[in-house]
Amino acid sequence: MISLTDSQKIGMGLTGFGVFFLFFGMILFFDKALLAMGNILFVAGLSFVIGLERTFKFFFQKHKMKATGFFLGGVLVVLIGWPVVGMVLEIYGFFLLFRGFFPVVVGFIRRIPILGSLLNLPGISGFVDKVGESNSMV
């Protein structure tokens, strides 16, 4: 079992609440307050989980500056009050930031019995294979 420090446990809780508020805010037709709260909690939780220094190193790598700009710009646009535009920017930045992790996630999901068989269906497998390709550094 993985042992977590107290700050990492707090970070997991903050990140979980952040994802919940983001999801709930999108379900409620892009509610500005919920999306803003979700963004703040998600970024704060990520900082608690991996540490402030590693968070800055992850976001501000030279080859990830475009992705970071879109992600943090989307957070700023949501906080200003344009939730739909902000979420589009955030989602694009999120995919650019974390595209190096997608092959690992796809490989993991393919090993899960029911989900793996769903990912191998004819229409879905081509899309999943494209998403699962890794041509960039993490």
Salt bridges, closest charged atoms under 4 A:
GLU53 OE2 - LYS57 NZ 3.29
ASP129 OD1 - ARG110 NH2 2.64
